[in-house]
């Protein structure tokens, strides 16, 4: 019952900077360009972009922050 309620009513937000430049051959491809081209949201570990820490591995800074928060 809980899972059904979550699936029916939970909201998900995707927080990103659409104008951020991605590593590309022309140096002008933005996150929004890539999202529009392939329709797939890519996380920070795949894009290499982050507005925070990319240390979510066990023992990393982000891992410690999340452990303290949750």
Secondary structure, 3 states (H helix, E strand, C coil): CHHHHHHHHCCCCCCCCCCCECCCCCCCCEHHHHHHHHCCCCCHHHHCCCCCCCCCCCCCHHHHHHHHHC
